[in-house]
């Protein structure tokens, strides 16, 4: 991830995910990220690859990256 970016976040943060091409991709990414503790909502824009995550408590960006990886995709650093 970007070196100047805080490691954790609260509120809404947008990530770019590569490799998503269909509704199944969106569902997989949404389910994996939603399982991260503190995540309230996940919105995926398939056309742009942007994934907006809203968190109610501090969430580690590495946990989001791991969830995306588990779904079979990758965050753009």
C-alpha positions, 0 to 999 in steps of 0.5 A: 500500500501507499507509504503515506497512507495510514494503516487503519481507517474508520469511516468510508475508504475506497480501494481499487481491486483488479480482476473483477469481471462479473456479478460473481466477482462482486459477490465474492469480494463483498462477502469476504470484505464484509466478514472483516471485523468492524466493516459495516458496508461494502459497495463494489463498482464493477465498471471501475473496480472501485470498492468502498468500505465503510467501517464503524471501528478501526479496520486494518488495510492489511485485513481488507487486502487479505480478504480481497486476496481470499476472494481471488483478487488483488488490491492495487497498491 
